[in-house]
Amino acid sequence: MAGIRSIGWWVPSVRRSAASLAAEFGVSLASLEAFGMHSRTEAAADDHPSTMGARAVTSALAAAGLGIDDVDLLIFAGITRDYPSPWVGAFGVLHQLGATRTAGFDLVNRCASVHDALWVAAKLIETKARHRVVVCCAERFDHLFTASQPTKTPAD
């Protein structure tokens, strides 16, 4: 039977207040707060989906008392990547972790990616195709916008 042994996460430490976002985007503070936004995290320039994912995986492995070499497979289920396709997020995370024996692949199905990746991981474990599988998701949507295509909303 497959199960979840641990969960790990990493969140950027820099936060921007809803007030500064309201001023930047010309919307009322009350409208942002009505959606539940009080602040938003902001990744640093060198915080890419692979580096943020690797930090979250490190946290999960520490909670489980495991190292990356104890893992058979890493499934990256994020939508965004450090670089355009064909760059593979799983390989970026594995490289950040210094993995030499762990396989990896990306599974992208928009919002259902994490759910689908957990299902695939469970089936691989239940059929004994793999023993330990990590599902990793990390996003950085501001990478989709450039100076010629600026961020359009406070949530971006």
DSSP file (Angstrom, degrees, kcal/mol; ACC not computed):
  #  RESIDUE AA STRUCTURE BP1 BP2  ACC     N-H-->O    O-->H-N    N-H-->O    O-->H-N    TCO  KAPPA ALPHA  PHI   PSI    X-CA   Y-CA   Z-CA
    1    1 A M              0   0    0      0, 0.0     2,-0.3     0, 0.0   121,-0.0   0.000 360.0 360.0 360.0 138.5    0.0    0.0    0.0
    2    2 A A        +     0   0    0    120,-0.1     2,-0.3     2,-0.0   120,-0.1  -0.654 360.0 162.1 -92.8 150.2    1.2    3.5   -0.9
    3    3 A G        -     0   0    0     -2,-0.3     2,-0.6   119,-0.0     0, 0.0  -0.960  43.5 -92.8-156.2 171.4    1.0    6.4    1.5
    4    4 A I        -     0   0    0     -2,-0.3     3,-0.1     1,-0.2    -2,-0.0  -0.840  31.5-177.0 -94.8 120.5    2.5    9.9    2.2
    5    5 A R        -     0   0    0     -2,-0.6     2,-0.3     1,-0.3    -1,-0.2   0.837  64.1 -14.2 -87.1 -36.4    5.4    9.7    4.5
    6    6 A S        -     0   0    0      2,-0.0     2,-0.4    58,-0.0    -1,-0.3  -0.982  53.0-139.1-159.1 166.5    6.1   13.4    4.8
    7    7 A I        -     0   0    0     -2,-0.3     2,-0.3    52,-0.1    56,-0.0  -0.993  20.4-176.2-131.5 139.4    5.4   16.8    3.3
    8    8 A G        +     0   0    0     -2,-0.4     2,-0.3    54,-0.0    48,-0.1  -0.946   2.4 178.1-133.7 157.2    7.9   19.6    2.8
    9    9 A W        -     0   0    0     -2,-0.3     2,-0.3    46,-0.2    44,-0.0  -0.976  16.1-159.1-151.4 163.7    7.7   23.2    1.6
   10   10 A W        -     0   0    0     -2,-0.3    46,-0.1    49,-0.0    45,-0.0  -0.964  11.0-174.6-145.9 132.1    9.7   26.3    1.0
   11   11 A V        -     0   0    0     -2,-0.3    -2,-0.0    45,-0.0    31,-0.0  -0.993  34.1-106.5-128.5 132.5    8.3   29.8    0.7
   12   12 A P        -     0   0    0      0, 0.0    31,-0.1     0, 0.0    30,-0.0  -0.251  23.9-138.4 -54.8 145.2   10.2   32.9   -0.2
   13   13 A S  S    S+     0   0    0     28,-0.1     2,-0.3    29,-0.1    30,-0.1   0.733  76.2  91.4 -82.0 -22.5   10.8   35.2    2.9
   14   14 A V        -     0   0    0     28,-0.5    28,-2.4     2,-0.0     2,-0.4  -0.587  57.0-174.8 -78.4 131.8   10.2   38.5    1.1
   15   15 A R  E     -A   41   0A   0     -2,-0.3     2,-0.4    26,-0.2    26,-0.2  -0.964  15.9-150.8-126.4 143.4    6.5   39.6    1.3
   16   16 A R  E     -A   40   0A   0     24,-3.0    24,-2.1    -2,-0.4     2,-0.1  -0.940  25.8-121.2-110.7 136.7    4.8   42.6   -0.3
   17   17 A S  E  >  -A   39   0A   0     -2,-0.4     4,-1.9    22,-0.2    22,-0.3  -0.335  16.6-120.4 -74.0 155.4    1.8   44.1    1.4
   18   18 A A  H  > S+     0   0    0     20,-2.3     4,-2.8     1,-0.2     5,-0.2   0.841 113.9  60.8 -61.6 -33.0   -1.6   44.3   -0.2
   19   19 A A  H  > S+     0   0    0     19,-0.3     4,-2.1     2,-0.2    -1,-0.2   0.916 105.3  45.5 -62.9 -43.1   -1.3   48.1    0.2
   20   20 A S  H  > S+     0   0    0      2,-0.2     4,-2.2     1,-0.2    -1,-0.2   0.873 114.0  49.7 -70.1 -34.0    1.8   48.3   -2.0
   21   21 A L  H  X S+     0   0    0     -4,-1.9     4,-2.3     2,-0.2     6,-0.2   0.900 109.4  51.6 -67.6 -40.7    0.2   46.0   -4.6
   22   22 A A  H  X>S+     0   0    0     -4,-2.8     5,-1.8     1,-0.2     4,-1.0   0.922 111.9  46.9 -61.6 -43.9   -3.0   48.1   -4.6
   23   23 A A  H  <5S+     0   0    0     -4,-2.1     3,-0.4     1,-0.2    -2,-0.2   0.918 112.8  49.2 -64.6 -43.3   -0.9   51.3   -5.2
   24   24 A E  H  <5S+     0   0    0     -4,-2.2    -2,-0.2     1,-0.2    -1,-0.2   0.882 119.8  35.9 -63.8 -39.1    1.2   49.7   -7.9
   25   25 A F  H  <5S-     0   0    0     -4,-2.3    -1,-0.2    -5,-0.1    -2,-0.2   0.419 106.9-119.8-100.0   1.2   -1.8   48.3   -9.8
   26   26 A G  T  <5 +     0   0    0     -4,-1.0     2,-0.3    -3,-0.4    -3,-0.2   0.859  69.5 126.6  66.7  36.0   -4.2   51.2   -9.2
   27   27 A V      < -     0   0    0     -5,-1.8    -1,-0.2    -6,-0.2     2,-0.2  -0.820  65.9 -93.4-118.7 162.8   -6.8   49.1   -7.4
   28   28 A S     >  -     0   0    0     -2,-0.3     4,-1.4     1,-0.1     3,-0.3  -0.494  21.7-133.0 -77.3 144.9   -8.4   49.7   -4.0
   29   29 A L  H  > S+     0   0    0      1,-0.2     4,-2.5     2,-0.2     5,-0.2   0.876 107.7  59.8 -59.9 -38.3   -6.9   48.0   -1.0
   30   30 A A  H  > S+     0   0    0      1,-0.2     4,-2.0     2,-0.2    -1,-0.2   0.864 101.1  54.0 -60.4 -36.6  -10.4   46.9    0.0
   31   31 A S  H  > S+     0   0    0     -3,-0.3     4,-0.8     2,-0.2    -1,-0.2   0.900 110.6  45.5 -67.9 -38.9  -10.9   45.0   -3.2
   32   32 A L  H ><>S+     0   0    0     -4,-1.4     5,-2.3     1,-0.2     3,-0.7   0.921 113.4  49.2 -67.9 -42.8   -7.7   43.0   -2.6
   33   33 A E  H ><5S+     0   0    0     -4,-2.5     3,-1.5     1,-0.2    -2,-0.2   0.826 102.7  62.3 -66.2 -30.3   -8.6   42.3    1.0
   34   34 A A  H 3<5S+     0   0    0     -4,-2.0    -1,-0.2     1,-0.3    -2,-0.2   0.803 103.5  50.1 -63.9 -28.0  -12.0   41.2   -0.1
   35   35 A F  T <<5S-     0   0    0     -4,-0.8    -1,-0.3    -3,-0.7    -2,-0.2   0.422 126.4-104.8 -86.9   1.1  -10.3   38.4   -2.0
   36   36 A G  T < 5S+     0   0    0     -3,-1.5     2,-0.7     1,-0.3    -3,-0.2   0.564  73.6 142.8  89.8   8.6   -8.3   37.5    1.1
   37   37 A M      < +     0   0    0     -5,-2.3    -1,-0.3     1,-0.2    -2,-0.1  -0.753   8.2 151.6 -89.5 117.2   -5.0   39.0   -0.1
   38   38 A H  S    S-     0   0    0     -2,-0.7   -20,-2.3     1,-0.5   -19,-0.3   0.617  74.3 -16.9-110.2 -27.1   -3.1   40.7    2.7
   39   39 A S  E     -A   17   0A   0    -22,-0.3    -1,-0.5   -21,-0.1     2,-0.3  -0.961  59.0-139.7-164.4 171.8    0.3   40.1    1.2
   40   40 A R  E     -A   16   0A   0    -24,-2.1   -24,-3.0    -2,-0.3     2,-0.1  -0.997  22.2-117.2-142.6 144.6    2.1   38.1   -1.4
   41   41 A T  E     -A   15   0A   0     -2,-0.3     2,-0.4   -26,-0.2   -26,-0.2  -0.464  23.2-152.9 -77.4 153.9    5.5   36.4   -1.4
   42   42 A E        -     0   0    0    -28,-2.4   -28,-0.5    -2,-0.1     2,-0.1  -0.977   8.9-138.7-131.7 120.4    8.1   37.5   -3.9
   43   43 A A        -     0   0    0     -2,-0.4     2,-0.1   -31,-0.1    97,-0.0  -0.443  24.3-114.8 -73.0 147.9   10.8   35.2   -5.1
   44   44 A A    >   -     0   0    0     -2,-0.1     3,-2.0     1,-0.1    -1,-0.1  -0.320  35.8 -97.2 -74.8 166.4   14.4   36.5   -5.4
   45   45 A A  T 3  S+     0   0    0      1,-0.3    -1,-0.1    -2,-0.1    -2,-0.1   0.818 125.6  45.4 -56.9 -33.2   15.9   36.7   -8.9
   46   46 A D  T 3  S+     0   0    0      1,-0.1     2,-1.1     2,-0.1    -1,-0.3   0.275  84.4 104.8 -98.1  12.2   17.7   33.4   -8.4
   47   47 A D    <   +     0   0    0     -3,-2.0    -4,-0.1     4,-0.1    -1,-0.1  -0.792  50.3 170.7 -91.4  96.5   14.7   31.5   -7.0
   48   48 A H     >  -     0   0    0     -2,-1.1     4,-2.9     1,-0.1     5,-0.3  -0.595  50.2-100.8-100.5 164.4   13.7   29.4   -9.9
   49   49 A P  H  > S+     0   0    0      0, 0.0     4,-2.5     0, 0.0     5,-0.2   0.887 124.1  49.7 -52.2 -39.3   11.0   26.6   -9.9
   50   50 A S  H  > S+     0   0    0      2,-0.2     4,-2.3     1,-0.2     5,-0.1   0.911 113.0  44.4 -69.4 -40.4   13.9   24.0   -9.7
   51   51 A T  H  > S+     0   0    0      2,-0.2     4,-1.8     1,-0.2    -1,-0.2   0.905 116.6  46.0 -71.1 -39.3   15.7   25.7   -6.8
   52   52 A M  H  X S+     0   0    0     -4,-2.9     4,-2.0     2,-0.2    -2,-0.2   0.908 113.8  49.6 -67.5 -40.2   12.5   26.3   -4.9
   53   53 A G  H  X S+     0   0    0     -4,-2.5     4,-2.7    -5,-0.3    -2,-0.2   0.900 108.6  52.8 -63.0 -41.1   11.3   22.8   -5.5
   54   54 A A  H  X S+     0   0    0     -4,-2.3     4,-2.5     1,-0.2    -1,-0.2   0.889 108.1  51.0 -63.0 -38.6   14.7   21.4   -4.4
   55   55 A R  H  X S+     0   0    0     -4,-1.8     4,-1.9     2,-0.2    -1,-0.2   0.901 111.5  47.6 -65.0 -39.9   14.4   23.3   -1.1
   56   56 A A  H  X S+     0   0    0     -4,-2.0     4,-2.3     2,-0.2    -2,-0.2   0.901 112.1  49.3 -67.2 -40.8   10.9   21.9   -0.6
   57   57 A V  H  X S+     0   0    0     -4,-2.7     4,-3.0     2,-0.2     5,-0.2   0.903 108.4  53.9 -64.8 -40.4   12.1   18.4   -1.3
   58   58 A T  H  X S+     0   0    0     -4,-2.5     4,-2.2     1,-0.2    -1,-0.2   0.909 109.4  49.0 -58.4 -42.5   15.0   18.8    1.1
   59   59 A S  H  X S+     0   0    0     -4,-1.9     4,-2.1     2,-0.2    -2,-0.2   0.914 112.7  46.8 -62.9 -44.5   12.4   19.8    3.8
   60   60 A A  H  X S+     0   0    0     -4,-2.3     4,-1.5     2,-0.2    -2,-0.2   0.907 112.6  49.1 -65.9 -42.2   10.3   16.8    3.0
   61   61 A L  H  X>S+     0   0    0     -4,-3.0     5,-2.8     1,-0.2     4,-0.8   0.901 110.2  51.1 -65.5 -39.9   13.2   14.4    3.0
   62   62 A A  H ><5S+     0   0    0     -4,-2.2     3,-0.7    -5,-0.2    -1,-0.2   0.914 109.1  51.0 -62.4 -42.3   14.5   15.8    6.3
   63   63 A A  H 3<5S+     0   0    0     -4,-2.1    -1,-0.2     1,-0.2    -2,-0.2   0.822 113.9  45.2 -63.5 -30.6   11.0   15.3    7.9
   64   64 A A  H 3<5S-     0   0    0     -4,-1.5    -1,-0.2    -5,-0.1    -2,-0.2   0.542 111.9-119.7 -89.4  -8.0   11.0   11.7    6.7
   65   65 A G  T <<5S+     0   0    0     -4,-0.8     2,-0.3    -3,-0.7    -3,-0.2   0.834  72.8 123.8  71.8  32.5   14.6   11.0    7.8
   66   66 A L      < -     0   0    0     -5,-2.8    -1,-0.3    -6,-0.1     2,-0.3  -0.803  51.9-142.1-122.3 162.0   15.6   10.2    4.2
   67   67 A G    >   -     0   0    0     -2,-0.3     3,-1.8    -3,-0.1     4,-0.2  -0.739  37.7-100.8-113.3 169.3   18.2   11.4    1.7
   68   68 A I  G >  S+     0   0    0      1,-0.3     3,-1.6    -2,-0.3    30,-0.1   0.818 120.7  62.8 -62.1 -29.9   17.8   11.9   -2.0
   69   69 A D  G 3  S+     0   0    0      1,-0.3    -1,-0.3    33,-0.0    30,-0.0   0.626  94.0  63.3 -71.4 -10.5   19.6    8.6   -2.6
   70   70 A D  G <  S+     0   0    0     -3,-1.8     2,-0.4    32,-0.0    -1,-0.3   0.483  90.0  87.0 -85.4  -3.6   16.8    6.8   -0.8
   71   71 A V    <   -     0   0    0     -3,-1.6    62,-0.2    -4,-0.2     3,-0.1  -0.821  56.3-168.1-103.6 134.5   14.4    8.0   -3.5
   72   72 A D  S    S+     0   0    0     60,-2.2    31,-2.1    -2,-0.4     2,-0.3   0.815  72.6  12.3 -84.7 -34.4   13.8    6.0   -6.7
   73   73 A L  E     -bc 103 133B   0     59,-1.4    61,-2.6    29,-0.2     2,-0.5  -1.000  54.2-156.6-150.8 141.3   11.9    8.7   -8.6
   74   74 A L  E     -bc 104 134B   0     29,-1.9    31,-1.8    -2,-0.3     2,-0.6  -0.990  11.0-162.8-120.3 124.5   11.0   12.4   -8.6
   75   75 A I  E     -bc 105 135B   0     59,-3.1    61,-3.0    -2,-0.5     2,-0.6  -0.935   8.0-152.7-106.4 118.7    7.9   13.6  -10.4
   76   76 A F  E     +bc 106 136B   0     29,-2.3    31,-2.5    -2,-0.6    61,-0.2  -0.824  17.1 176.1 -91.7 120.3    7.9   17.3  -11.0
   77   77 A A        +     0   0    0     59,-3.9    32,-0.2    -2,-0.6    37,-0.2   0.143  34.2 121.6-113.8  18.3    4.3   18.5  -11.2
   78   78 A G        -     0   0    0     58,-0.4    11,-0.1     1,-0.1    61,-0.1  -0.423  55.1-145.0 -78.8 158.1    4.8   22.3  -11.6
   79   79 A I  S    S+     0   0    0     -2,-0.1     2,-0.2    29,-0.1    -1,-0.1   0.840  80.0  63.3 -88.1 -39.0    3.4   24.2  -14.5
   80   80 A T        -     0   0    0     58,-0.3     2,-0.3     4,-0.0    58,-0.2  -0.523  66.6-162.0 -90.4 157.2    6.2   26.7  -14.8
   81   81 A R        -     0   0    0     -2,-0.2     4,-0.1    59,-0.1     7,-0.0  -0.857  32.0-115.6-130.7 164.4    9.9   26.0  -15.6
   82   82 A D  S    S+     0   0    0     -2,-0.3    -1,-0.1     1,-0.1     6,-0.0   0.877 102.9  12.1 -65.2 -38.2   13.2   27.7  -15.2
   83   83 A Y  S    S-     0   0    0      1,-0.1    -1,-0.1    -3,-0.0     6,-0.1  -0.880  97.5 -80.3-135.9 163.3   13.6   27.8  -19.0
   84   84 A P  S >  S-     0   0    0      0, 0.0     3,-1.7     0, 0.0    -1,-0.1  -0.175  72.9 -44.2 -63.0 160.6   11.3   27.2  -22.0
   85   85 A S  T 3  S+     0   0    0      1,-0.3     3,-0.1    -4,-0.1    -4,-0.0  -0.297 119.1  44.9 -54.3 140.4   10.6   23.7  -23.2
   86   86 A P  T 3  S+     0   0    0      0, 0.0    -1,-0.3     0, 0.0     2,-0.0  -0.875  88.3 110.0 -96.4  20.8   12.2   21.2  -23.7
   87   87 A W    <   -     0   0    0     -3,-1.7     2,-0.6     1,-0.1    -4,-0.0  -0.362  63.5-139.2 -60.7 136.4   13.8   22.0  -20.3
   88   88 A V     >  -     0   0    0      1,-0.1     4,-1.6    -3,-0.1     3,-0.3  -0.885   8.5-156.2-107.3 118.9   12.7   19.4  -17.7
   89   89 A G  H  > S+     0   0    0     -2,-0.6     4,-2.3     1,-0.2     5,-0.2   0.874  92.6  57.6 -59.7 -40.9   11.9   20.6  -14.2
   90   90 A A  H  > S+     0   0    0      1,-0.2     4,-2.7     2,-0.2    -1,-0.2   0.895 105.6  50.5 -59.2 -40.8   12.5   17.2  -12.5
   91   91 A F  H  > S+     0   0    0     -3,-0.3     4,-2.4     1,-0.2    -1,-0.2   0.880 108.9  52.2 -66.5 -36.8   16.1   17.2  -13.9
   92   92 A G  H  X S+     0   0    0     -4,-1.6     4,-2.2     2,-0.2    -2,-0.2   0.918 111.7  45.8 -63.3 -44.1   16.7   20.7  -12.5
   93   93 A V  H  X S+     0   0    0     -4,-2.3     4,-1.9     2,-0.2    -2,-0.2   0.938 113.3  49.3 -64.2 -47.0   15.5   19.7   -9.1
   94   94 A L  H  X>S+     0   0    0     -4,-2.7     5,-2.4     1,-0.2     4,-0.6   0.891 110.7  50.7 -61.2 -39.6   17.6   16.5   -9.1
   95   95 A H  H ><5S+     0   0    0     -4,-2.4     3,-1.1     1,-0.2    -1,-0.2   0.927 108.8  51.4 -63.0 -44.6   20.6   18.5  -10.2
   96   96 A Q  H 3<5S+     0   0    0     -4,-2.2    -1,-0.2     1,-0.3    -2,-0.2   0.846 111.7  48.1 -59.4 -34.6   20.1   21.0   -7.3
   97   97 A L  H 3<5S-     0   0    0     -4,-1.9    -1,-0.3    -5,-0.1    -2,-0.2   0.532 111.3-121.3 -84.8  -7.2   19.9   18.1   -4.9
   98   98 A G  T <<5 +     0   0    0     -3,-1.1    -3,-0.2    -4,-0.6     2,-0.1   0.771  48.8 173.6  72.4  25.6   23.0   16.4   -6.2
   99   99 A A      < +     0   0    0     -5,-2.4    -1,-0.2    -6,-0.2   -30,-0.0  -0.432  18.6 166.3 -69.9 137.4   21.1   13.3   -7.1
  100  100 A T  S    S+     0   0    0     -2,-0.1    -1,-0.1     3,-0.0   -31,-0.0   0.512  77.2  34.9-123.1 -15.9   23.0   10.6   -9.0
  101  101 A R  S    S+     0   0    0    -30,-0.1     2,-0.5     2,-0.1    -2,-0.1   0.432  92.4  98.2-119.6  -1.8   20.7    7.5   -8.7
  102  102 A T        -     0   0    0     -8,-0.1   -29,-0.2   -29,-0.0   -30,-0.1  -0.766  59.5-145.9 -97.6 130.2   17.2    9.0   -8.8
  103  103 A A  E     -b   73   0B   0    -31,-2.1   -29,-1.9    -2,-0.5     2,-0.3  -0.409  21.5-175.3 -82.6 165.8   15.2    9.1  -12.0
  104  104 A G  E     +b   74   0B   0    -31,-0.2     2,-0.3    -2,-0.1   -29,-0.2  -0.992  15.6 171.5-160.8 154.6   12.8   11.9  -12.8
  105  105 A F  E     -b   75   0B   0    -31,-1.8   -29,-2.3    -2,-0.3     2,-0.4  -0.975  30.9-111.6-156.1 164.3   10.2   13.2  -15.2
  106  106 A D  E     -b   76   0B   0     -2,-0.3     2,-0.5   -31,-0.2   -29,-0.2  -0.792  19.4-167.6 -98.9 142.0    7.7   16.0  -15.5
  107  107 A L        -     0   0    0    -31,-2.5     2,-0.6    -2,-0.4    10,-0.1  -0.953  12.1-179.1-128.1 110.9    3.9   15.5  -15.4
  108  108 A V        +     0   0    0     -2,-0.5     3,-0.1     1,-0.1   -30,-0.1  -0.941  25.0 142.3-120.7 117.0    2.0   18.5  -16.5
  109  109 A N    >   -     0   0    0     -2,-0.6     3,-1.6     1,-0.5     4,-0.1  -0.257  60.8-114.6-143.5  47.8   -1.8   18.6  -16.5
  110  110 A R  G >  S-     0   0    0      1,-0.3     3,-1.9     2,-0.2    -1,-0.5  -0.238  89.2  -5.1  52.3-133.2   -2.5   22.2  -15.4
  111  111 A C  G 3  S+     0   0    0      1,-0.3     3,-0.4     2,-0.1     4,-0.4   0.738 135.5  57.9 -64.4 -23.1   -4.2   22.4  -12.0
  112  112 A A  G <> S+     0   0    0     -3,-1.6     4,-3.0     1,-0.2    -1,-0.3   0.441  76.8 100.8 -85.7   0.9   -4.6   18.6  -11.8
  113  113 A S  H <> S+     0   0    0     -3,-1.9     4,-2.8     1,-0.2     5,-0.2   0.905  82.1  44.7 -56.1 -48.6   -0.9   18.0  -12.1
  114  114 A V  H  > S+     0   0    0     -3,-0.4     4,-2.5    -4,-0.3    -1,-0.2   0.933 114.8  48.8 -65.0 -44.8   -0.2   17.3   -8.4
  115  115 A H  H  > S+     0   0    0     -4,-0.4     4,-2.0     1,-0.2    -2,-0.2   0.940 114.6  45.5 -57.8 -48.0   -3.3   15.1   -8.1
  116  116 A D  H  X S+     0   0    0     -4,-3.0     4,-2.7     1,-0.2    -2,-0.2   0.889 111.6  52.2 -64.5 -39.3   -2.3   13.1  -11.1
  117  117 A A  H  X S+     0   0    0     -4,-2.8     4,-2.6    -5,-0.3    -1,-0.2   0.889 109.0  50.0 -65.5 -38.6    1.4   12.9  -10.0
  118  118 A L  H  X S+     0   0    0     -4,-2.5     4,-2.4     2,-0.2    -1,-0.2   0.897 111.3  49.5 -64.9 -39.1    0.3   11.5   -6.6
  119  119 A W  H  X S+     0   0    0     -4,-2.0     4,-2.4    -5,-0.2    -2,-0.2   0.938 112.2  46.9 -64.3 -46.9   -1.9    8.9   -8.4
  120  120 A V  H  X S+     0   0    0     -4,-2.7     4,-2.5     1,-0.2    -2,-0.2   0.924 112.2  50.9 -61.1 -44.4    1.0    7.9  -10.7
  121  121 A A  H  X S+     0   0    0     -4,-2.6     4,-2.0     1,-0.2    -1,-0.2   0.925 110.4  49.1 -59.5 -44.9    3.3    7.7   -7.7
  122  122 A A  H  X S+     0   0    0     -4,-2.4     4,-3.1     1,-0.2    -1,-0.2   0.914 111.6  48.7 -61.4 -43.3    0.9    5.5   -5.7
  123  123 A K  H  X S+     0   0    0     -4,-2.4     4,-2.0     1,-0.2     6,-0.3   0.891 109.8  51.7 -66.2 -38.5    0.4    3.2   -8.7
  124  124 A L  H  <>S+     0   0    0     -4,-2.5     6,-1.8     2,-0.2     5,-1.8   0.878 114.9  43.1 -64.7 -36.8    4.1    2.8   -9.2
  125  125 A I  H ><5S+     0   0    0     -4,-2.0     3,-1.4     4,-0.2    -2,-0.2   0.922 112.6  51.4 -73.9 -44.9    4.6    1.9   -5.5
  126  126 A E  H 3<5S+     0   0    0     -4,-3.1    -2,-0.2     1,-0.3    -1,-0.2   0.839 112.5  46.1 -62.2 -33.3    1.6   -0.4   -5.4
  127  127 A T  T 3<5S-     0   0    0     -4,-2.0    -1,-0.3    -5,-0.2    -2,-0.2   0.405 113.2-121.2 -89.0   3.3    2.8   -2.3   -8.4
  128  128 A K  T < 5S+     0   0    0     -3,-1.4    -3,-0.2     2,-0.3    -2,-0.1   0.677  78.2 126.0  65.1  19.6    6.3   -2.4   -6.9
  129  129 A A  S   <S+     0   0    0     -5,-1.8     2,-0.3    -6,-0.3    -4,-0.2   0.798  82.6  16.0 -72.5 -29.2    7.8   -0.6   -9.9
  130  130 A R        -     0   0    0     -6,-1.8    -2,-0.3    -9,-0.1    -1,-0.2  -0.968  60.1-158.2-140.6 154.8    9.2    1.9   -7.5
  131  131 A H  S    S+     0   0    0      1,-0.3     2,-0.4    -2,-0.3    -1,-0.1   0.847  82.6  18.7-100.0 -48.9    9.8    1.9   -3.7
  132  132 A R        -     0   0    0      2,-0.0   -60,-2.2   -62,-0.0   -59,-1.4  -0.993  66.7-178.6-129.9 128.5   10.0    5.6   -2.8
  133  133 A V  E     -c   73   0B   0     -2,-0.4     2,-0.5   -61,-0.2   -59,-0.2  -0.983  12.7-153.7-127.8 134.9    8.6    8.5   -5.0
  134  134 A V  E     -c   74   0B   0    -61,-2.6   -59,-3.1    -2,-0.4     2,-0.5  -0.921   5.1-156.5-105.7 131.7    8.8   12.2   -4.4
  135  135 A V  E     -c   75   0B   0     -2,-0.5     2,-0.4   -61,-0.2   -59,-0.2  -0.950  18.2-173.3-105.8 124.9    6.2   14.5   -6.0
  136  136 A C  E     +c   76   0B   0    -61,-3.0   -59,-3.9    -2,-0.5   -58,-0.4  -0.951  11.8 178.5-124.0 136.9    7.4   18.0   -6.3
  137  137 A C        +     0   0    0     -2,-0.4     2,-0.3   -61,-0.2   -61,-0.0  -0.992   8.2 161.1-137.5 130.6    5.6   21.2   -7.4
  138  138 A A        -     0   0    0     -2,-0.4     2,-0.4   -58,-0.2   -58,-0.3  -0.982  14.5-166.2-147.4 137.4    7.1   24.7   -7.5
  139  139 A E        +     0   0    0     -2,-0.3     2,-0.2   -61,-0.1    -2,-0.0  -0.932  20.3 173.3-129.3 148.5    5.8   27.7   -9.4
  140  140 A R    >   +     0   0    0     -2,-0.4     3,-1.3     1,-0.1     4,-0.2  -0.640   6.6 175.3-149.5  87.5    7.0   31.1  -10.5
  141  141 A F  G >  S+     0   0    0      1,-0.3     3,-1.9     2,-0.2     4,-0.2   0.725  72.3  72.3 -71.2 -22.5    4.5   32.7  -12.8
  142  142 A D  G >  S+     0   0    0      1,-0.3     3,-1.2     2,-0.2    -1,-0.3   0.712  84.0  71.3 -67.8 -15.7    6.4   36.0  -13.0
  143  143 A H  G <  S+     0   0    0     -3,-1.3    -1,-0.3     1,-0.2    -2,-0.2   0.710  88.5  64.1 -66.7 -18.7    8.9   34.2  -15.2
  144  144 A L  G <  S+     0   0    0     -3,-1.9     2,-0.4    -4,-0.2    -1,-0.2   0.620  96.5  69.0 -78.9 -12.1    6.2   34.1  -17.9
  145  145 A F    <   -     0   0    0     -3,-1.2     2,-0.2    -4,-0.2     6,-0.1  -0.871  62.0-176.1-112.7 141.3    6.2   37.9  -18.1
  146  146 A T  B >   -D  149   0C   0      3,-0.7     3,-1.0    -2,-0.4    -2,-0.0  -0.658  48.1 -88.1-121.5 179.3    9.0   40.0  -19.5
  147  147 A A  T 3  S+     0   0    0      1,-0.3    -2,-0.0    -2,-0.2    -1,-0.0   0.842 131.4  49.4 -58.9 -32.2    9.6   43.8  -19.7
  148  148 A S  T 3  S+     0   0    0      1,-0.3    -1,-0.3     2,-0.0    -3,-0.0   0.647 121.0  36.3 -80.9 -14.1    7.8   43.7  -23.1
  149  149 A Q  B <  S-D  146   0C   0     -3,-1.0    -3,-0.7     0, 0.0    -1,-0.3  -0.669  90.4-164.8-135.0  77.7    4.9   41.8  -21.4
  150  150 A P        -     0   0    0      0, 0.0    -3,-0.1     0, 0.0    -4,-0.1  -0.106  35.2 -79.3 -67.8 161.5    4.6   43.1  -17.9
  151  151 A T        -     0   0    0      1,-0.1    -9,-0.0    -6,-0.1     4,-0.0  -0.345  42.1-162.1 -55.5 135.9    2.7   41.6  -15.0
  152  152 A K        +     0   0    0      1,-0.1    -1,-0.1    -3,-0.1     3,-0.0   0.734  62.0  27.9-100.4 -26.4   -1.0   42.3  -15.5
  153  153 A T  S >  S-     0   0    0      1,-0.1     3,-1.1     0, 0.0    -1,-0.1  -0.910  77.6-110.8-136.6 161.3   -2.6   41.7  -12.1
  154  154 A P  T 3  S+     0   0    0      0, 0.0    -1,-0.1     0, 0.0  -132,-0.0   0.812 116.9  57.3 -60.1 -29.3   -1.5   41.8   -8.4
  155  155 A A  T 3         0   0    0      1,-0.2    -4,-0.0  -115,-0.0     0, 0.0   0.706 360.0 360.0 -76.7 -19.5   -1.8   38.0   -8.2
  156  156 A D    <         0   0    0     -3,-1.1    -1,-0.2   -15,-0.1   -11,-0.1   0.505 360.0 360.0 -65.8 360.0    0.7   37.5  -11.1
